[in-house]
Structure formats: structure tokens, C-alpha cells
Amino acid sequence: MVSNFEFLLHEWPSIHESALEAEKHIVTAPRTSAFYARHCLERSVNWLYQNDSYLKLPYTNELSALIYEQTFQDNLEPKLLDLLTFIRKMGNVAAHSEKKLSKEHSLLAVRHLFTFLKWVAFYYGKTKPPKDLKFNDSLIPITGEADKSSKELNKIQKILSEKDNELAEKHKK
């Protein structure tokens, strides 16, 4: 499947995997899409902290603390913090409430994720994406699974957290 996130595939396969999940659920499962957008954001922010010695870890490894840490903010382009905040909040709604999310919410979260990941790839990647690379709505799948409940997403979160912890351990070694 061709995706808006193909530029991540070779350097960041686990981030690419989460981004694909967010993208493929935009239309049919907005809650699931927002959940995966947040998870992808979390993976990429953790990657940045592991690979950029300028960034100082905050008092906790929760996503909000990581993105609001001053060295992280100093490192970002100014407009990106608002985009990250939106992704985090939509993901929290998806995982911790039964509030219905629209496809417009999930589409915006995934577009914001694309903007952030393009920035990450441009400044941290070995292969730079083109500066004029744009999110292409025509690549969004229009069929797929039904939305998951917050309870189901919390189960998925536990599995993904275990996988992410394994990846972090491999990185340390």
C-alpha cells in the first residue's frame, strides 16, 4: 500500500508502522486512528530523546512532560508544539473516553503527525524527504475496520507498550 508515510519506512520502521495504522483508520475508525496517531507521536518523541543529546529528560516519561520540556520546545519549529498538543489530546480522548471522534478530527491529527514526522525526517534522517512533500488525501483508504472502544484500545496500548519497551532495550544495547 502506498502511504503518505513511505518516507519513514527504511529509517524508522516502527514509527512507520504506527503512522500507517493511524492513516488507514482515518475514515472508518476515527477513534482508532487518533489513538495510533498519538502512539506514533509517542514513539517518535521517545526516539528523539534517545538520539539527541541536547534534549533533557523531564521528571517523568509521560508524553505531555516530554513535549513540554524546555529543551524539546527549543528544538522544535514554533508551530509544531500546537500540532503535537492536538495529536496528544485527540489520542487521549480516543483512549480514555467514549466520546465520538469524527473523521475530520482523525484526519487533522494524522495531517499534523505527517507535518511533525516530515520535520523529524528532514532534521534527523539520513535521507531527507523533499521540502515540498505534502500530505495527499487521495492515499487515505476509504474502507476498513470498524472503530474500537476505549477499552479495546487500552488493551492494544499495553501490547504496544511492551513492544516499545523491547525496542528501547535493543536500542540501549
N, C-alpha and C positions, 0 to 999 in steps of 0.2 A: 504494500500500500504506500502510495506517495503521501507525504505529510508535510505540513509546514515546519516540522521539526527535524527534517532529514539532516540538517547541518550539525546536529548533535550526535548522530549515530556512531561515528567511529571514535570520537574522543570521550564521550560521556554516555555510554550505553544505558546505564541505569537511569540517568536523568531523561534520556530519550524515551525510555520505556514508560516512565510516568507521564511525560508530556503527551505521548501517543494516547495513553488511556484518557487523559483529560480531553484531548481533541476528539477522540472517537465517540465520546458520550455527550457532546455539546447539545445535540438536537433531541436525542431520545431519552437521555438520563442526565438532566442538568445538575442534580444534586451530586451524582457520582462524578460528573465532570469537575465540579467545583472542588470536591474532595481530592481528586487526583491533581488538580492544579496546585492546591496547597501542598500536597505531598511532594510534588515536583519542586516547588519553591523551596521547601524544607531541605530536600536533597541537595539542591544547587547551593543554597546558603551554607549548608554544612561543608560542602566541597570547598567553597571559598575560604572558610575558616581553616580548613585543613591544609590549604595550599597557598595562602597568602599570609606571610609572617607579619605583615603590617596590622592585620586585624587582631584585636584583643578580645578574647572570650569574655563575655559578661558573667554575672553572678549565677546564671542558670542557662541551660542549653535550650530553653523554650524559644520557639520561632520569634515571638514578639520581642523578647530580650535581644536576640541575635540581630534582628534588623534595626532595632532602635539603638544599638550600641554605637557610640560616637565614632569610632574608627571605621565601622561599617558604613555609616552615613556619610562620613567624609570621603569615602572611596567611591560612592555612587554618584551618577549624574543626578542633579537635583530632582528631576521629575519622577525618577524611579521609585522613590520611597512611597509616594502615594499609590503607585501601581501595586507594589508589594503589599501594602496595607489592605488594599481592596481584595487581593487574592487570599490573604490570610483570613480576613473577615468572612468572605464567602465560603471558604473551606471550613471555618468554624461553624457557620450556620448549617452547612451540609452534615457535618459530623455530630453536632451536639443539639440539634433541634429537629422538629418535624416540619418546620416552615418550608413551604414550597418555593423552590427556586425556578426562575424562568430560564428559557434557553438564552435570553438576552443577558442575564446575569452570568451564566456559564461562558457564553461567547466572549463577553468582556473580560472575564477572569483569564481565559485562555489567550486572548489577544495580549493582555498585559504580561502574561507569562512569556509569550513569544518575544515581546519587546525586551524584557529582562534577560532572557536567555541569549538573545542575539547580542546584547551588551556583554554578557559573560563570555560568550564565544569570541567576540571581537577583541576583548582586552586580555583574555586568559588562554584562548585557544591557540593551538599550533597552526591550524588552518583557519584563517579569518573568513567569516561569511561576508558576502558583498554588502557594502554600506546601504545599497538601495534595496536589499532584501525586504519584502513586505509580506505580511500575513495574507494568505489567499483563501477567501471564504469558500471558493469552489472545491477546495481539498477536504472540506469537512464532510464526513459521512452523514447521510441523512436517514439511515436505518441502523438499527442496533438493539441492544438490550433495554429492558425497562429499568427505571430508576431503582436504586437500592435505598433501604431505610437507614436512618442514622445508626440503628443497632447493627445492621449488616456492615455498614461502613466502619464501625468501631472494631468489628472482628477483623476486617481487612487491614485496618490500621495496625493491629497487633502483629499480624503476619508480616506486614511491610516493615515495621519497626525492627523485628527480629532480623529480617534480611538486611536492613540498613546497618544494624549493629555488626553483622558479619562482614559487610563491605568495609566498615570503618576499621575493624580489626585487621583485615587484609591490608588495608592502606597503611596502618601503623607498622606492620611487618615489612 
